[in-house]
Amino acid sequence: MATQNTTDSSWTVFIEILSDEFTDKTGFGVYAHITPVDINQAYQQYQQRNAPMRLFAREYVRHHA
């Protein structure tokens, strides 16, 4: 169960950071630009890379905004 809580926490932080990056760049949050399915795919990509979450989000937004 601890693993699930860690995953849930990481997922929540990921969405917040991704939304912050979209808002900073475009003035609109994440859901104005990509679907929940896209967010899930982005999270899966993040988990496969060895990069800080904020850096991944910044690069993702740069390519999708």
Secondary structure by P-SEA (a helix, b strand, c coil): caaaaaaaaaaaaaaaaaaaaaaacccccccccccaaaaaaaaaaaaaccccaaaaaaaaaaacc
